[in-house]
């Protein structure tokens, strides 16, 4: 199996920055793509962005392009989400996600990000 643990959430003022981290454990050899999703109160979970294991190819939701950056360190089995120019509408629980061949889609427990003055 694969386990994911996120960290780095918190309270930040509008315009500020936060960096989320997600560490993967277990059968990490099977991870193809890692990504971040978020879910705001009363809304469905939505894609923030993903990064491939090979080549580090990324894709982002239009709402975060130019503000958020995903990166990964395969040697540490970690993926990061650097969030800049945060807006109140970025407030949500952020989830790390791993796409695997053997185990399907794996989710972390989530970390709260609150953007407020």
Order of alpha helices (4+ residues) and beta strands (2+ residues): beta-beta-beta-beta-beta-beta-beta-beta-beta-beta-beta
